[in-house]
Structure formats: structure tokens, C-alpha cells
Amino acid sequence: MNKQEPTPGRWLRALTEVYVVALTLGIYPYTVDAATDLKRLITVWSVLLLALGYLVALLRKRIVARPPGILGGIVAVYVGYTLFAALYSPHRAYAFTQWTTSAMHAVLYLVVAQLYSSVAQVRRLMIVTCAAVAISSLYGFSQYAGYDPFPWAQRTTEEYRHLPSTFGNPNYAGHTLILALTMVVGLGWSKGSRRYLLLGVPIGLHFLMTGMRSGRIALAAAALLIIFTYLAYRWTQKRARAVPLAIAGTVIAGLLGVVLLLAVYRIQSGRSLPLDPSLLLRYNSYYGASKMVLNHPLAGFGPGAYVIENPPYWTGYEQLWFATESKVNEHVHNDLLEEAVSAGLPAAGLYLAFLLSAIFQSLSMALATAESARRPLAFAMAAFFTAFIMDGLFGFNLHVPVSAPLLFVMAGVLEGLSFNSQPLAAPRRAMTPLYAAAAGFAILGAVLGTGNFLASYNMYYGEVYADHKEHKRALSYFAAAHDWTPWKWEPLCAMGQSARGANQLDDAIVWLKQSLARNPNHLPALDALARAYADRAARGAAQSAAPANPEADLRDAEAAADRVIELCPGLSETIECRGRINSLQAVIAMRSGKESAVSTGFWKQARTQLETAAKLGTRNRSRVQRMLAEACIALSDADAAQSAFARSIEATPDDETLRAFLSFAAKTNRYPAFVDLVNAAIAHQRAQRSPDRGVIVRLYLTLADAHGNMRAGDRDGENGALVNALALAPGRYDLWARYARFQDFQLPPLKSARESIVRRGEATEEIPAPIDAILRDPAASARDLSLAVTAAGQACLNSAKNSPPEMLRQNFIWIANALRSQISAVAGNDSEKGKALRALAPLFAALKEGEAADQILTTAESLLSGVDRVYCLLEHADLLVQHERYQEAVTAAERARALAPDHPLVMFGLARAYASADRRTEAKAILDTLMNIPRLEKPLREQVEQEAARLR
């Protein structure tokens, strides 16, 4: 390093090296893409700091400025032309934000070109870069060994087995690994630098484990170029001839190699091209991209717009891929083609000219230099750019968050090394505007890049909550993501889907339409819009108040679904949605009194669509078959309806399907067929390795309904089905309540059922203590019944949180009555019976049986004595207050005080009874007495204070 070099240059180079390390190793697990999002944020802020730092140093005359070279001119024209393409794009806002990535890379190139001019500086940068990549590879090996401290990695995916490392994806890793390998070879070329080859060990092993085929071709092409350059120079002894000959020879050799490989492949396999799924998808994407270029050859569709405009150009294979995998190609997997799609053939030509110029300049430097340390670095850079261009023919190297910035860093380094060792400074007046503009672009890029990162952060948490069906919380995060990136369609689509999940259909439709305004070919948004319109139409058909026009909603739903099917004909879920739309149209037509031919036509369309969805293998097989059965019923095809119901139950025997099938069986007197199908479904479920007991119980209950609904009735069949259900889930109060109703609440058959369940031993749960106490033989003791009452009360309290009052009553009233009878009949002392009855009264009160609770407490009081009787009287007083029998409550409380005149709880209970009877003076007097007790327990004192405050 030149000792006279100004300090700012050293600091800015150090910042560049820190940036490269952070770029390579940075990951953040709380964004949608744990690697990409943070790396892009690191790039925009690092470029901003470098640009501002260099501009300040330039303005203060603390640094030497050099005019851009040939590469700089190409970069400037490229950035300018892609800006024109962005502004010309039909998706101007989105394309412009994507263009800023190119602008940031150009700024990075401009600054690095000014900072690096010596071999030592370049070697240091390469060493730092390769060391960072080697560390990343070591982390990849820890992933392979099963240790990964970062929760974003999905260990079950195919990609994970190929070591995504800090790149988040093995392909992303491979793009950088091949570049790092070219640097490692350049560093280890000289005799005194062999130790740097050690960095290539983890990098090379990591590269091999990614299984990246294009990377091997790229490295082979880079090696071939260096060999041909050496041979051409030995032959011609002229740099001007050797370099073009070497490049041409590499191209020809590469083409011949491809032809030879294809010939060998054809001989071995009989096919002209390899047709594995990955390559087949690339061939199809190349075809569609080529058609896009032919349609817009000069300005393309705008930077980044490939993902928006590509679906109409999909081949059948790409349509099938989306239909089965729900994935799209966001990139062409060919940099040149993607540049042509984004900004036209001129942009692709400029990009190719940039890389070829870099290769030419690197080789020329290697052959022209007399400095032994410079030559290997120049050859390494030639190999770097060759590998980049070759790898980019099979991937999207220019859009990967690590390899793309490294390209422009190395281009800047090449530009810097190309200057003389003591360059002439450019006039500051000429350079300042250029770097001021660069700083301005950097500020813009940092603002937009930060917005992208924060949007991804919010999208991550929105998706987490959406996966847990917490749609309202998800919606708030998606809205924040939209605020940060209003030009994107993904947050708006997610907002629409969450709003639909929260049944906010009007909002869902608005947001989904806004999403489609930004990306009219976004299939998830189109599908969600069709469903939202259909949901609103169904709601409107059921509730005449809203919305006003369900027919219009169904027409809009039909249009959205048809657009999806036009873009992807094999998407079974949307075809299913189309069938649902036709079904709703048929129902509305029938209700509106239109001719039967109209509704019949809609039902026929629905049947066709649903049959197609079923054949394509929809994920919602049970629902599709159920809707198909409904269409067949409407078309008076009972046999087809029965078959559809059977297939639906076979797929997933859910409650809705079972109810619909049972109703169909009742109307068509097909109970025997229904029973046979349900029994077959039970046998199928029981044969599973891990049977779902809940599903089997549901099937038994449906079977019981069928036996009970038969014209002659099949009491034995209904009994057997209910006992079978209880045998699998004896801990369910609702099943016992149903069986008790079936047996008219007679205990002998219930006891027989209990004995059968215990004997069979199929259950994984115990019979609830209250039921077991009722049905046990010999009968339970008074103490056992008291414990059973407590358990029943707690179970009732727990069920009350999630059960409506009527269901709560159905499930527990029979238990309460049975316990009451058992307690009254049990042999034992009166005190134990009284305690059990006292504990039972709150259960009756909770079940809204106030009169029974009153009678029970009256009986309990007669059986109790001492403090137990006092407490029973207080509880009786509270019950009477709840039923507005205030004078009787006062009487009960006064009787309690007569038994325990100085007990604070008794005094407080009497005060509350007086207050409820509007005897405020007497109540206040008792409360004042309580307040003057010095050691009154704190909880009771607080209650006394609250009651006194209420009476003021």
C-alpha cells in the first residue's frame, strides 16, 4: 500500500471488506427469506456509506479521483437504458424499485473502482471474501451434521440436504462458491501463497455437495479459457491476437463439448436432451421467455416484471407444475434471456458486452503485466467473469444477493487495477457531479431497500399468525408490509386472504382487486377473489339484507375463476371453486322462481366442473365429492349421488358430509346402503396404523342416527353403535348424555354399558368420576358420592366456557339427578349425606334448576349440624338472593347468625341479605361492626369495604 495514500481510502476499503463478510454471513430468521432479505439490506446501507464516504472525501480533496474506464461506460449506458425500460414498463412503480438494485450495483462498482488500485489491496479483498465463504461452508457442514442454531432452516426439504448454509438455498450458495473457487486459485498461484489454497477445501467440498451442474460447467469453461489463453499467447506472442483467439476457442470448444455430450446422451438414453424435471422446467421457461422477448424486443416488460407477465406464456408443463406444486418461476434461469425480457435485447447486449469486456480486459492485463503478483490475480478475474457468465446461462446469477454484488465489486477491482500505478487525477469538477448523483441513487436505494426489509419482516409474522388462523392479527402485519411497499402485490393479496378468513368479505374483495391491479396474472389473488365473491354471494343468498346483488357477485366470481383456469387449466382447486359458483347460481335461480331449465343448466355445469376437479386430484376431495353429490341430487341422479357421498366419506368422514348423506338416505330410503358405507368407513379407519378415534366415534354416532331413523327402527343397532362410541371415548360427557337419553335415563342399561366398556378395554381414557360413581356396582358410599359431586361441578364449570347453556344442561342434568337419587338412597350417616347434598346444590343452580337447588339445600340443612349447617344456611341465603326471594334469604341468614353470632363470614352474609332486601340501615350497622374488627382477614375486609361503598 502506498504510504502517501490518504486515510479515507484505507477506511473505505476496510468498510468494503466488512461489507463483503457481512453480506456472505448475514442471516435473519424473522423475515420471509432468512438470508436474502438481510443481505439486500446490508448491500443498500453499505453502498450508501461507501458512496457518501467517498463523496465527502472527494469534496474535501482528501482522495484521488480517476475517470471511469470502458467498463464504467458500459455500466452507465446499461443503467440508463434499464431506467428507460422501467419508466416505459406497464408496471412502472414496481419496475422502478427493481431497477434501483442495478443502480446500487453500479454505485458499488464506481466506488470500488476508485478504492482499489494495487495488487496488495486486491489480494486482501479476495482473501477476506474467500475466508467468509469458507466460514459459511463450515456452517453448511454443521447443518449436514444435524446442528443448526437458526430456526429458519427447514430440515425436511430436499434443498436442506444440499447445505443452504448462510445463503438460504444451495443454488444461491453454488453461485457464490464457484466465484470463490476462482479467487482461491488466483490467491494460491504464487509460490509464497500456497496456504490460501486451504480455503478452497471447505469451499470445494461444499460446492460438490450442492450438486450444482451449471457450476461445474462454469468452472470447466473458466479453466479452458485460461489454458487457451496460455496456448494462444505462446503461439502468437501478441496479446491483441491471443485474447480474441482464446475467447473464440473457448466458445467453440464449449459448443463442441455440448454437441458431444448430447450425442453420447442420445446413444445411451435414446433422447436428444436430458429430461429430468429441473431441466425440463428450464427448457419450458426458456421457450416462454423467448416468446416474451419477441413480443417486446426493444424495451422488454420492465426490470423484475418477468414474474408478472410470464403466466400467459406458460407452456403446458409450467401450468402443470403450478397446478401440482403451487410454484412459479420468478426468474428465467438464464441471465441473458431475463435481461432481454426485463429491458429488451439492447439491455441483454449491454450486459453481455460488460462481461465480455471484463474478460478481455482481465486477460489483456494478465498478458501485458510484468508484475508477477498481478498476473495470477488477472487470470483469476478472467476466470471469475467467465464462470459468472457461464453459470448465468443456466441460472439467475445476476439476481442472487451475494454473487451479484460480488460481480460489481470484482469489476470495480479490475477497473482499479487497470489504471497506472500513479494515475492522473481527473478534474474534481468533472467527478463531483458523478459521485453526487451516485450518492443520491444510494440514498434512494437505501430507503427502498429498508422498506423492503421491514415489509418482509411484517410479512413473516403475518404468515405465522395466518397459519394459526389468527386472521385479524395477521391482517395488521400484512397492512404494515403494504405500507412499507405499496408497489407490491403480495401484501395486498395476503390482506385479502386474511380478511376473507376473518369473514370481512367486502374488505377482502377491495384488497384483492388492488393486488391484481399491480399484478393482473397473480393466480393466488385471482383464486382468492373468486372465492371471496362466492362467499359474499352465499351470504347474500342466505341473508336477504346483505349484499344487495348476489347474482352480480357470482358473475364476478365466475370471471375471476375463469381467468385462473385460462392461465392454468389444471388447477383443481379453482375448478372446484367454479363448480361451487355454478351450484350457488343454481340455488339462487331456483329461489328466484326462474324456469327450471336455468337452474338445471347451472347444476349440469357444476357437476361437470366438480367431476373434473375430482379427476385432477384436488386436495379437497371430500368437499368436492359432497358438492358433487348435491349436484347429482338436484339432477335426480340418486345413484351417482350415493357414489359421490361414498367417495366423500372414504376421503374424510367429516360431520357435514355425514349429515348430508344421512339426510339423503332418509329422503330416498337408502339406509341399508348408508349403514354399509359407514361400517366400511369404520373398518377402514380401524385398519390404519394410528386410527383417529375422534373420526371413528363420529362415524359410530352417525351410524346410531341411521339405525334410529329407520322406519321400523333398529334399537339394537343404535344401542350397539352408541356403546361402541363410548368404548372408544368413555371420557366424553356428551356421549354418556346421549346414551342416557337413548335409555330413558334408566340406570340398569347404563350400568351394563359401563361393564362392557371396562371389559373391552379399548379406551385410552377413564370414565369420568361422577358417571363411574353413579354406575358402579356395588353402589358408591356417601363420601364417594360427595367426591363425585365435586368432580361433576368442576367438569360442568369447565364445559361452560365452550358450550352453550342448552348443551351444558343436556350433558349434566341427568348426572345431577342421578347423583341426587343416589345420595338420598345411600346408607350412611346423615352428616355425610348432608355434605354431599350441599355440594350438589351449586351444580343444579349452574344448570338453571333453582327450585331443585333450593329443595336440596333445605334437605341438606336438616341433615347437617355445627359449622356445616351454618355454611349451608349462608349458601342457601345466596341462592335465594339470586332468585330474588329476599325475605327468605334474610330468614336463612338470620338462622345462620343465631347458630354463630360472632362469625365474621356469617355477619357479612347477613349484611348482604339485608342489603338485597333493602334493609340498608341494618346492613350498614353490621358492616361497621366488621370494619372495627382489628384482625379481620384481608380478603374479607376488601369485600366488606366494597359492600359498604355500594351502600353509600
N, C-alpha and C positions, 0 to 999 in steps of 0.2 A: 504493500500500500504506500502510496506517495505520502511522505511525511508532511509535505506542504498542503495536503488536501484539507479544505475547511471542515470543521466539526460537523455541520449539518449533514454532509454526505455520509459520514460514518453512522450517525444516529438514524438516518433514514434507511440505510442498508440494514442496520440491526432490526429496525421495525419490519422491514421486508422479510427478514428471516424468521422473526417471531410470527408474522402473519402466515408464512408457509407451514410452520409447525402447528399453529392453532387450526389452520384450515384442514390439515391432514388428520389431526387427532380429535377435533371437536365433535362432540355429540351431545344432544339434549333430549332426554326421553319424553318430554311433555309437549311435543308438537306432533303433527300428523306424520312427518318423516323425521325420525330422531337424528339422522345425520344431515340430510340435505338442507333443512331449514336453517340450522345453526351455521352451517358452512357458508351459506349465502349471506347470512347476516354478518359473519366475520369478514367476508370479502368486501361488502359495501362500506363497512366502517373502516377497515384497513386502507382501502383505496382512498377514502375521504381524508384520513390522517396523512397519508403519503402525499396526496395532491396538495393539501393545504400547507403541509410542512415544506414541500418543495417550492410552492409559490411564495411563501414568506421568505425563504432563504434567497430566492431569486430577486425579490423586491429589495431585500437588504444587501444585495450584491455579495452574498456570502457563499455563492456557489457558481460554478461554471455551467453555462447553458450551451448545448450543441444543437444544431438544426436537425430535424428528423431526416432519416435516410430514405432509401427506396421502400423499405418495409413500412415506414411511417406513412409514406404517401399512399400506399395501398390500403392501409388500415383506415386512413382518413376518408378515402373515397368509399370504402366499404361501409363505414359507419354512416356517412352521409346518404348513401343510396338506400340503406336499410331504414334510415329515418324517413326518407321519402316513401318507401313501401309501407311503413307503419301508418303514416298520415293518410295514405291513399287507401288503406285497408277498410273493408266494411266493418271491421271490429276495431276501430281506431284507438279507443281508450285502452283496451287490453293489449293490442299490438304495441302501442307506445310504451307501456310498462315493461313488456318483454324486451323491447329494443334497448331499454336502459341497461340491461345486462351487457349487451355488446358495447355500449358507451363506457360502462365501468371497466370492462376488459381493455378497451382502448386507452383509457386514462392510466390503467395499471401499466400497460406497455410503455406509454410515453414517459412515465416517471422512472421506471426501472431502466429504460434506455439511457437516462441521464445519470443514474447512480452507479452503474457497473461498467467499468472500462478496463479492468486489469484481470489477469489470469487468477491471481490470488483471491480477488473478490468473488469471481465466478465459482472457483473451486469451493470456497467456503459456503456459498449458497447451495451448491449441489450436495455438499456433504450434509448440511443441515436438512435438506429435503429428503435425501435418502435415509438418513437416520430416523426422521419422523415416520417415513413409510415403513422402515424396518420395525419400529416400535408398534405401529399399527398391525403389522403382520404377526408379531408376537402375541398381541391381544387376540388376533384371529385364532391362533393356536390354542389359546386358553378357552375360547368358545368351543373349539373342537374337542377339548378335553372335558367339557361339561361345566366349566366355570365361567359365568358371565355376570358381572355385577350390575349390568344395566338392563332394566326390565323391559325395554322396548323390543329386544330381540325375541322373535317367535321361534322357539326351538323345534317346533314340529314341521316347519316348512322345508321344502326342497332347497330353497336359497340358503337357509341357515347352515345346511350341511356343507356348503361350499365357502364358508367363512366370510360373512359380510364385513367383519372387522369394524373399524370406525367409519367405514364408507356406507354402511347400511344396506349394501347389496353386493353380492360377489361380482356382478358385472361392473358396477361402479369401481369396485376395488381393482378389477383386472385392468381397466382403462388406465389407472394410475400406476399400477405395478409394472406394466411394460415400459412406461416412460421412465420410471425409477431405475429399471434394469439398464436402459441405455446410459443413464448417468453413472451408474456404478461401474460399468465397463470403462467409460471415459476416465473416471477417477482412478481406477486401478491400472490404467495403461502403463504409466511410467513406473520405472523400477522402484523408486522410493515410496510409491503409493499403493503397493500391492495389498496392504492391510485393509483398504477400503472395499476390496472385493468381498470381505466377510459380510458386509452389509447386504450383499446380494444373496446370501444363503437363505435367511428367512423370507426375503422378498421373492426369490425364485421359487421356493417351496410353496409359499402362499399362492403364487401365480399358477403353479401346476394344479393346486387343489381347487382353484376356482373352476377348472375345466373349460376355460375360455379359448375357443378355437380361433377366433379372429385375432387374438393377441399373439398366438404362435405364428400366424401368417405375417402379422405386422413385424415381429422380431426377425423372422426369416428375411423379409424384404429389406429391413434395415441392414442386416448383416450382408446381404447380397449387394446392396448399394456401396458399402464400404469396400468390399472386395473388388467390385467392378471399377470403382474409382482408382484404387491402387493399380489395377492392371492397365486401365486406360492411360493413366499418367506414365506408367513405365513404358507404354507403347508409344505415346505421342510426345512425351516430355513437355507438353504445353497444357497449361491449366485451362485455357479458353476452349480447347477441344476435349480435354479429358472429362470435364464435368458434364457437358451435354451428352457425351458418349456413355458415361456411367449411368446417368439417369435414363437415357433411352434403352440401354442394355438391361437395366433393372426392370423397366416396364415390359420389354419384350420377353425377358426370361420369366417374369411373373405370368404373363399371358400364356406362354408355352407350358408353364408348370400347371396352370389351371386346366388347360386342354388335356394335358397328360393325365392329371388326376381324374378328370371326368371320364376319360377313355377307360382308365383302369376300373373306375367305379361302375361304368356301364358293363364291362366284361364280367365283373364279379356279381353285380346285382340285377343286370338287365334293364336298369333305369338310367335315364340320361342325367338326372340330378338327384342329390340326396334329398329325401323327403321326410326327414324327421319333423315333428310338429313345430319345433322352434324355427327351423329353416323354412318350412312351408309357410309359416306365418310371415316371415320376412319377404319371401317371394311375392306373396299377395299384397303386402304393404307397398313394395316397390311398384307393382302394377298400378295400384290406386294412386300413388304419389305421382307417377309418370303422367297419368291422365290429368291430374290436377295441374301439373306444370304446363301441359299442352293447352289447357283452358286459360291459364293466366301466366304466359311465359315471361312477361316483362316486369311486372311488379308483384307477382305472387298474391297470396291472400293476407299477408302481413306477418311479422315475426310472431311465432308461437301459435298462429291460427290453424296449424295443421290439425290439432285435436278438435277444433270446432268444425272445420269444413270437411273433414275426412269421411264421416259416416255415409254420406250419399255416394261415395266412391268405393265403398266396401265391396269386396268380392264375396261370393257365397261362403267361402271358407272363413273370412273375417266375421261375417254375420253369424255363422255357426259358433265361432269362438266366443263372441259376446253372449250369444244365447245360452251357452253351456257354462262359461266361466265368469260372465259379468265383468269382463275386462276389455279395455280398448288400448290400442297403440297410441300413446301420447307423442311418440316420435317415429320417424320413418325407419330408423336403424340404418340410415345412410346419410352422412352429414351433407354430402353434395346435393342429394335429392331434397333433403329437408330445407337447405338454403334456397334451392330453386322454388320450392313450394312457398316458403316464407316471403321471399323478396324477389323472386324471378331468376331467370338464367343469368342476368348480369351479376347478381349477388353471388350465385354459385361460382361464376367465373372469377370474381374478385377473391373469394375465399380460397379457391384452388391456386390462383396466382400468388396469394400471400404465402401459402405453404410451399409451393414450388420455388418461390424466390428465396424463402428461408433455407430450403435445402441447397439451392445453388450457391447462396452466399456462404453457408457453412462449409461446403466442400471447397469453394474457392479460397476461403480463409485457411483451411487445413493444408491446401497445396501451396499456398503462397507464403505462409509464415515461415520464418527461420527460427522462431522461438519453439524449442522442443516441448515446453509445457503447454503451449497454446494449441498445438496440433491435435492431441487426443481430445481436448475439450471441443474443438471444432468438429471433429469426426463424431463425437458423442451427440452434439447438437444436430448434425445432419441425420444421425440415426434416430434421434428424438422426433424430429419433424416427419421423417419417413414413416416411423411407427405410428405417429398420430394420424397421418393421412390414410394409411392402410387400414388401421383399426377403425377409422371413421367411415370406411366404405361398408362396414358391417354393423355399425353401432351408431350411437349419437354422442360421440366423444365431446363435441363442441358444447353440449348441454349438460355435461356431468359437473357437479360443483367443485371437484378438485382438479381433474385433468384439464378442464377448460381454462381456469385461471393460470395453471402452470404453463399452458401453451403461450400465453401472452407474456408471462414472466420470462420464459426462455427466449421468446422473440425479442424482448427488450434487452436481455443479456447479449444476444447475438448482435443486436444493433450497437450496443455499447462497446463490445469487443472489436467491432468493425472499424471504429474510429482510430485515428493515430494515437499514440501514447500521450502526446501533448497536443490535443486538438485546439483549433482556433475557436474561441468563444464567439457564439452568434450575438448579434446586437440585442441588448436586453429589451429594447423597444419592440423588436420583432417577436421575441419569445414570450414576453409577459402576457400579451393578449391570448396566446395559445394556451398557456397554463392557467390563466384566469378562467378561460372557458372550460378547461378540463376540471378545475376545482368546482365550477358551477354544476357541471354534469355529475360530479361526485356527490355534491350536496343533494341533488335531486335523487340520485340513486340510493343514497343512504336513507332518505326519507321514505321512499317507496319500499326499499328493502326492509326497513324496520316495520313498516305497516304489514308487509307480507309475513314477517316472522310472528308478529302479535296476532295476526289473523289465524295463522296455523296453530298457535298456542290455544286460542279460543276454540278453533275447530276440534282440536284434540279433546278438550274437556266436554264440548258439546256432544261429540260422538260417544264419549264414555257415558254421559247421562242418557243419551238417546238409546244406547244399548240396554240400559236398565229401565227403559220405559218412563223415565222422568222427563217428559217432553217439555214441560214448562221451564225447568232449569236448563235443559239443552237449548231451548229457544233463545234464552238470554245470552248464552255463549255464542250461538250462531249469529245473532244480531250484532254482537260486538265484533265478530270476524267480518261481517259485511261492512260495518262502519270503517274498519281499517282498510278494506279492499273493495270499494264499491264497484269496481270494474269487473269483478269476478262473478261467476255464476254459481260456484259451489256453495258459498254460504247461503245464498237465497234459496237454492234447491233444498238445502238442509233445513232452513227455516220453514219452508213449505211442508216438508215431510214431518217435521216435529209438530207444526201447527195441526196437521191432519191427525197425527197421533193423539193430540190433545183435544180433538173434535172442534177445532177452530177453523171450520172449513172455508169461511169467507176469506180469512187472512191467508190460509194456505193457498187458495187459488190466486190471490193477488201476488204473493211472493213467487210462486212457481211461474207465473206469466212473466214476471220481471226477470227471473232466471233465464227463461227461454228467449227473452229479448237480447240477452248477452250471448247466449249460445243456443240457437234455434234447433240444433241437432242433438241436444243433450238428452239421451234416451231415458235416464232415470227421472229427469224433471218432466218429460212428456208422459211417462207412465204414471208418475205421481199425480200429475194434473188430471189425467183421465180418471184416476181413482177418486180424487177429491171431488170432481164434478159428479161422478156417480154416487158418492156418499151423500152429497148435498141433495141430489135428486131423490135418493131413497128417503132421506129425512123429510124432504118436501112432500113426498107421496104419503108418508105416514102422518105428518102433521100439516094440516092444511094452512096453518098460519105462516109457515116459512119453509123454503123460499117461495116466491110467487109463481115461478115457472119451471117445474122440474123437467118438462119436455125440452126446454132450451138447454138446461144443464146437461141432459143426456145427449143432445146433439153435439155440444162442445166436447163432452167426454168421448163420444164416438170419433170426432175429428182428431183428438189427441192420440187416441189408441190406434187409429188407422195410420197416423204418421209414424208411430213406433213400428207398426207391422210392416209399413213400406220400407223403413230403413233396416229392419231386422225381422224378416218374415218368420223365423223360427223361435221367437221369444214367447215361450209358452205362457208365462205369467200374464203378459199383456193380452194374449189371445183369450186367456181365461177372463180377464177384465172385460174384454169385448163381449164375451158371452154373457157376463153379468149385466152389462149395459143393455143388451138385447132383451134379457129377462125382465129388467125393470121397465123397458119400453112396452113390453107385452102386458105387464101388470097394470101400468098406467092406462094403456089403451083399453083394457078390459073395464077398469073402473070408470073411465070417462064415457063409456057407452058406445064406443066406436064399433064398426062392423067386426064380427068375429074373424073375418079374413085378415084384418090388420094385426090383431094380436097373435093369430096363428102364424102369420108370416114372421113376426118377431120371435116367436117361440122356435120356429124352424131354424132361423139364423142362430139363435142362442145354442140350440142343440148342435149345429154344425161346428160352431166355434169351440164349444166345450169338448166335443169329441176330438177335435184337432189338438186342443191343449193337452188332453189326456194321452193322445198318441205320441206327442212330443216329449212326454215325461215331465210334466210340471211338478214342482216341489210341493204344490198344494193339492196333492192327489185326492185326498179325502173330500176337501171342499169342492173341487171340480166335479167329482162324481156325484156329490149330493145335489149340486146345482143342475147337473145333467139329469138326475132323477126327477127333479122338479119340472124341468122342461118336458121330459117324457110323459109325466103325469098330465101336464097341460095338453099334450098332444094325444092323450088317450092311449098311450102305449105302455100298458101296465107291466108287461113282461120286461121291456127294456128298462123301465124304472126300477123294477126289483133287482135286475142285474147291476144297475148303477149303484143302488144302495148297498148291495153285497160288496162291490169293489170298494166303496167308501168305508164300510166297516172293516174290511180287510186291511185298508191302509192305516186308518186311525179311528178307532171306535169312540169318537167324541160324543158329548151329550146331545149336541144339536142334531147330528146325524141320526143318533138312536131315536130321539124324539120324533124326527121327521119320518123315519122308517116305520116306527110303531104306529104313527097316525095313518100312514099309507096302508099298513097291514089291517088296521081297524076298518078303514073305508072300503077296502077291497076284499076283506075276509081272507087275508093271506097269513094268518097267524102261524100255521104249521111251518110255512117256508121261513117266516121270520124267526121262529124258535130254532129251526135247524141252523140258520145262518149265525145266530147269536151263539149257539152251542159250539159251532165250528170256530167262531172267533175266540171263544173262551179256551178251547183246546189249543188253538194256535198260540195264544198268549201264554198259556201254562207251559208250552213246549219251549219257550225262549230260555236262553241261558240265565238271564236275570229278569224274570217276569215282573211286569209292572202291576203290583197288587191293586193300586187305585183303579187302573183300567179294568181289571178283572172284576172288581167289586161293582163298577159301573155297569158292566155287562150283565152281571147277575141281577142287579136291580131292574134293569130293562127287561130281562127275562121274566122276572116276577111280575112286572106290569103286564107283559104279554099274556102270561097264564091267567092273571086276574081279570083281564079284559075280554077273554074268550066268551063267546055266547053262553056256553054251558058252564063256563068257569072251570078252572083246574086248580082246586085248592091245594092239592098235594104238590103240584108243580110249583106253585107260588111259594109254599112253605119251604120246599127244598131249595129254591133259588135264594130265598132270604137267609136261610140257615147257612148256606154256602158263603154268602157275602159276609155274614157275621163271623164265620170261621176264619176268614182272611183278615178281617179288621174288627175284632171284638172291642177295641178301644173307642169306637165311634158311637157317641150318644145318639146321633141321628138314625143310625141303623137299628139300634135297640128300640128307639121310639117307634120306628116304622113297624118293626116286628111285633111290638106290644099292641099297636093299633090293629094289626092283622089278626092277632089272637084275642081281640076284645079285652085286652089288659088282664087276661086270666093268667095267674102265675104258674100253674102246673105246666102248660106247654112251654112257657118261658124257661122254667127250670130244666125241662128236658133239653131244650136247645142249648142251655149253658153246659149241661153234662156232655152233650155231643161235641161241643166246641173244645172242651177240655180234653176229651178222649181223643179227638183227631189230632190235636197238637200242631195245627198248621200255622197258627198265629205267631207273629213276632212281637205282639204287644199283649198286655194283660187286660182282662175285663175290668172296667172301672170299679173302684171300691164300692160306691153306692149300689150299683147293679149287682155286684157279686154278693153284697150283704143281703140284698133282697131275695136273691135266687138261691143262696147257699142252703144246703140241706146236710146236717140239721140247721135249724134257724139260728141266726146270729143273736148274741146277747145284747142287752140294753147298751152296754158300753161300746160294743162293736157298732151298733146302730148309730150311736152318738158320733163316732168317728166317721161313719159313712155319710151322715148328715153334713158334717163339716166338709168332707170331700165334694159332696154334691153342690154345696153352696159355692165353693171355690170354682168348680167347673162351670157352674151357671154364670158366675161373675166373669170368668174368662171368655165364655162364649158370647156374653152380652156385648163385647167390644166389636164383634164382627157379624153378629146375627140379628136380623130384625126381630121385634118383640114376639110376633106370632110364631116364628120358627123356634125361638127360645122356649116359648110355652109348650109347643108340641114335643120338644125334646126332653123337657124336665118335669112337666106336670105329673106324668104317670109315675115317675120316680118319687116325687114328693108325696103323692097319695099312697103309694105302696109303703114308703117309709113310715108314714103316719099310721097306717094299719098295723104294720109290724111292731112299731113301738107300743101301740095300745094293747096288742095281744101278747107281747113278750112277758115271760115270767121274770121276776126280779124285784128289787126294792123300788119303792116309789121315787126315791131321790134320783136314781139313775134314769128312770123313765122321764121324770120331770126335766132333767138336764137335756135329754135327747130331744124332747118336745120343744123346749126353749130354743135349742139350736136350730130346729126345723122351721120355726115361725118366720125368720127372715127370708128363707127360700120361697115360702108361699107369698110373702109380701113382694119379693122381686118378680114373681110370676103374676102379679096383679090379682092375687087371691086374698084380698084384705080381710074378708069375713072369716075365711078359714084360719088365717093367721091369728085373728082375734080369739077364735074359739080355742086354738091350740095354746095360746099364752094363758088363757083362763084356766085350762086344764093343767098346764104346767105349774101355775101358781099354787094350785091346790095340792100338788104333789111335792112341792119344794118347801124348804124351811131355811131359816137363818139368812145369811147374806145372799144365797142363791135366790131366795124368794124376793129379796129386796131388788136385786138386779132385774129379775123377771118383771116386777111391777114397773120399774123405770122403762124397760123396753116396751112394755105394754102401753105406757103413757105416750111414748114417742110414736108408736103405731097409731094410736087414737088421734094424736095431733095431725098426722099425715092424712087421716080420713075426716078431719075437721070435726071430730067428736070431742070438742074441747072440755066440756064439763066432766065427761067420763075420764078424760086424761088427767084432770085435776084430782079427781077422786082416787085414781090409781097412784098418782104421785104422792098424795097425802097419806095413803095407806103405807107407802114405802117409808115416808118420813116417820110415821108412827112406830115403825119397826127399827129405824136407825136415825133418830132425830138429829144427831150431830155430824152425820157423814157428809163431807163436802159435795160428793157427787149426787147424793140424794137431794141435798139442798138446791143444787144447781138444776137438777131435773125438775123439781117442784117450781123453781123460779121460771123456767121455760114454759111449764104448763100454765102457770098463772098468766104469763105474758101472752100466750096463744089465746087464752080465754078473756083477754083484755082486762085482766085484773093487775094493772100496771103498778099500783102502789104497793101491793103485797110482793110483787116480783122485785121491785126496786129495793125493798127492805131486806129481802133475802140476799140480793146481790151485794148490798152494802155490808152486810154481816160477813159475807165471804171475802170481800175485799180487805176486811180488817183482820183476817186470819194471817198471822205473820209468816208461817211456813207453808203456805199454800203452794202446791206444785205448779211449776211454771206453765205447762200446757193448759192446766185448768184455769190458772189465773188469766191467761190470754183469752180464753173463751168467755170467762166472766166479764172481762173488760169489753170485749166485742158486744156481748149481750147488753151490758149497761149502756154502751154508746148507742145501740139501736133503740133503746127505750127512751133516750133523752128527747 
